[in-house]
Amino acid sequence: MLLSIDQALLESLPPVLRALSEELKSVSGLPLGDLLQDSRTKIAVIRRIKDFAKELGNSARDKIERDVTLAVYFAAIAGALVFHDVRISQYDYKHLEQSFEALGGHDWITPSLATLYNKARDYCIKKR
């Protein structure tokens, strides 16, 4: 599961990330990771995740919060590209390709998230 959050992990998250997870779970009834990995997730929900992650990232208090919100932000963009063939970012494909490549290389990124980033990177390469 991509970014699935169990209760113990949820309680250990910084407040800003706990709020993101709870807000999005309450809207959909599904964990954030499931939403980002599921091709049936509506593009409006993916856009909301991206926008909310961007807001939280802009007010992040430290590098960890910023990195996690950035990972969620780009996972939403990746999901929109891979599952809906829709670009929900103003970044060009070259910038997105580089971002997916960089994020996928972090050792703290889950294998399923790295796979999503890799698919999105490949998508961007084809679109350039």
N, C-alpha and C positions, 0 to 999 in steps of 0.2 A: 504494500500500500504506500502510496506517495504521500508523505507528510501526515500520515495518520497519527492521531494524538490520543494516547490513553490518558486516563484521569490522573495518574501519578505524574506523567510528563506535563500535562496541562497545568498542574499546580506548581510545577517548577519553572514555568515560563515567566519571563518578565511580564508585568501587568499589561503592557501595550500589546504583546503577542497573544496573551491569554484573551484579551478583549477581541482581537481579530478572530481567533478561533471560535470563541463563543458566539460572536455576532453572526458569522457566516454559517455556523452550524445551526443556529436558531432559525435562520432564514430558510435553509434548505432541508434541515433534518439529517444531513449527511456530513461526515468529517470533511475538512478542507481538502485533504489529500484525495479523497474519492471524487470530489467535485472537479479537481484539476485533471484527473486521469480519465474521467468518463466522457466519452464522445457524445453522450446524451445531454450533458450539461449545457443549458442554453447560453448562448453568447452573451446575453444580458447579465447573467450571473457571473460569467468569466470577467466581463468588463468591471463589474462591481468589485470583484476580488482584486483586480489590478488597481483600480482607483483607491480602494481602501488600503491596500499595501503601500501604495505611493504616499498617501497621507500619513500613514504610520511611519514610514521611512523618513519622511521630512521632519518628523518630530522625535526621531530615535534619540535616545540618551547616550548610547554608546555603540561601539563597533559591532557587537554581537546583534543588537536589535536592528541595526542598519543592514547587516549582512543577511539576516533572516528575512526581513521584509523585502529586500532586494531579490532574494531567491524566490519568494512567493510572487512578487511583481512579475519577474521574468517567466516563472512557471505559468502564470495566467496568459501572458503573451504567447508562450510556446503552445499552450493548449488551444488557443484560438487559431493559431496557424495550422497545427497538426490535425486537429479534429474538425475545424470549421472552414479552413482555407480563408481566414479573415485576419487581416493585420489590424490590431487594436492599439497600435503604437505609431507615433510619428517618426520613430527611428527608422532609418533606411535598412535594407536587408543586410548590408555589409556590417553595420553597427550591431544589429541583432545577432548575426552569425558570430561575431567576435565575443559578444556578451554570453551567448549560450556556450561557446567553447570555453571561456574562462570559468563560468559558474560550474560547468560539468566537471571541471578538473579539481575541484575542492574535495578534500578527503571527508568532509562532513556532509556532503550531499549524498542522499540515499541512491542506491542503484536505479530504482525506478524513476527518480527525478532526473538522474543523469541520462537515462534512456530518453526521457521526454525532451531534455535539452538537445541531445544528439539528433533526434528526429527533427526538431525545429531548426537546428543548425543546417542539416541537410536540405530542408525545405528552403531555407534562405539562400543557400548556394544555388539551388535550381532556379530561384526567382531572380537572381542577379544577372 
